[in-house]
Amino acid sequence: MPAFPFSLNDPIQHHGPLPKISDVVIIGGGVIGVSAALFLAKRKISVTLIEKGRIAAEQSSRNWGWIRKQGRDADELPIVIEACRLWQELAAECGEDIGLNRTGVTYLANSDKQMAGFESFMKLASAYDLDTRLLDSGQTASLFKGMSRRFAGSMTTPSDMRAEPWLAVPALARLAARLGVTIIENCAARTLDLSSGKVSGVWTEAGRIETSTVLVAGGAWSSLFLRNHGVSIPQLAVRATVAATEPMAEIHAGAAAGADVAFRRRQDGGYTLAPGSHRLYLGPDAFRHATKYLPALVAHPFGTRYSPAAPEFYPDSWSTPRSWTADAESPFERMRVLNPAPEQSSLDAISRNFKRLFPQFQTVRLKATWAGMIDAMPDIVPIVDRVEAVTGLFVATGMSGHGFGIGPGIGRVVSDLIQGNAIGHNLNRFRLSRFTDGSRIRPGPAI
Ligand SMILES: Cc1cc2nc3c(=O)[nH]c(=O)nc-3n(C[C@H](O)[C@H](O)[C@H](O)COP(=O)(O)OP(=O)(O)OC[C@H]3O[C@@H](n4cnc5c(N)ncnc54)[C@H](O)[C@@H]3O)c2cc1C
């Protein structure tokens, strides 16, 4: 069975060459780095984006493809509303079919208590005039063809969208390249070149680029990269398993999640299925930051399972070096693409649970299975900020399991942050110093 929706053996699309100088260097070719590059290029700023493996080969292509306003943290919501508009504009601009559709997102509730839990988002939805509404048990049943189970009800947002991540982010990267961004795949950033507390360049495995401005958008690798320069962020990553079915009859055009299975219809007529839990490998960072994660653990106790150690070369493996220099191979070159194995027990459970929910399907045939490492912060919202201690260094990371949908919004925001322009949103919740300034950690909605 194919392990992934697109082949990592396909030829590299973006070769560079490495420029000597660039206004901005972006480290990481996921949805965040690519979107930020796009918006900077639209302002005629010279941008070099370096990616250690392939554009979108990590989380940004492995995700479920949900673009949702529903269930968002209050401070993320205005940015994701903007992102939904930007997705539509960018889809038109890139001139490729990225599978963008307004087919809605629905959360299924097992109990009245869970229904009551939706109330706080309903207040937010009403403040932002969203089309989110609560459905009773009968209305919920009528949204899905042949659903065997009666839920207590649901919360649904018909204007929420879906897209095919493995088409969308590479398409945005091609658009960025057409706008003048230099993209170089298979090129790891090893270290920053710093002079008197300021960024003066980036050392990559292919040489140095002179620059005064760097954006770290390295997904699950950001914390490792930054720590080598004395910048600590309490970021961890969890493994999440996903499966894609063969095309099958349509039971619902959008995306929905219940306690034991989440599903989304894809453009090819299959469903992308996933379980309701993920796995954390316990490494040095997990222990170092454990106390910061206690509030999230208390708020969402059942979502995470644990393993004692990550495989070799993962960002938080016990054997991964925590410091290195520019002149030797770095941990980023040792793991070009973080490609975790999917968990067989989760695959069995999601096929079984989907079939139980829709018994009209005699069999649920999987055409691909994979997993991704989701990078998360203790309060389940990202860091989008400048690093005060290092002039010229910016960070946009820790998207905490929902960075695909909000990606273009964060890209636009961070591009204006870098330029010193008005942002249009309050970024206080996403500041780097919240983990060190004595603030209480306030978890947002679960991953
Ligand atoms: C299974 C799964 C399901 C998800 N479902 C959804 C969903 O439905 N909706 C949603 O909104 N979000 C979802 N997410 C989350 C979403 O995919 C991520 O939040 C988002 O893709 C993060 O984007 P990013 O650009 O920050 O990181 P990434 O996509 O991980 O990109 C970071 C890139 O940086 C590169 N890199 C790192 N270090 C270096 C270096 N030193 N030099 C060069 N390159 C480097 C990496 O190779 C990588 O390609 C899901 C995630 C997973 C794994």
The ligand as an ORCA input file, in Angstrom:
! r2SCAN-3c Opt
* xyz 0 1
  C      -1.926     14.090     10.625
  C      -2.109     15.581     10.667
  C      -3.384     16.130     10.489
  C      -3.546     17.513     10.509
  N      -4.760     18.028     10.143
  C      -4.897     19.370      9.976
  C      -6.079     19.918      9.422
  O      -6.979     19.207      9.010
  N      -6.184     21.267      9.333
  C      -5.167     22.089      9.746
  O      -5.345     23.308      9.692
  N      -4.001     21.589     10.197
  C      -3.832     20.250     10.316
  N      -2.655     19.731     10.747
  C      -1.580     20.628     11.167
  C      -0.878     21.261      9.983
  O      -0.539     20.296      9.017
  C       0.389     21.941     10.513
  O       0.060     22.790     11.599
  C       1.064     22.777      9.438
  O       1.254     22.037      8.269
  C       2.398     23.278      9.970
  O       3.046     23.954      8.930
  P       4.538     24.462      9.133
  O       4.902     25.152      7.884
  O       4.621     25.176     10.426
  O       5.380     23.121      9.358
  P       5.762     21.930      8.375
  O       4.717     21.660      7.391
  O       6.154     20.802      9.254
  O       7.006     22.488      7.591
  C       8.231     22.760      8.214
  C       9.324     22.498      7.193
  O      10.551     23.006      7.684
  C      11.578     22.174      7.201
  N      12.774     22.397      8.048
  C      12.870     22.241      9.391
  N      14.087     22.579      9.816
  C      14.791     22.970      8.733
  C      16.122     23.427      8.539
  N      16.989     23.560      9.558
  N      16.515     23.747      7.278
  C      15.653     23.635      6.232
  N      14.379     23.184      6.367
  C      13.963     22.864      7.607
  C      11.005     20.777      7.339
  O      11.660     19.851      6.505
  C       9.549     21.013      6.938
  O       9.314     20.728      5.586
  C      -2.442     18.345     10.768
  C      -1.162     17.801     10.948
  C      -0.992     16.424     10.856
  C       0.405     15.863     10.981
*
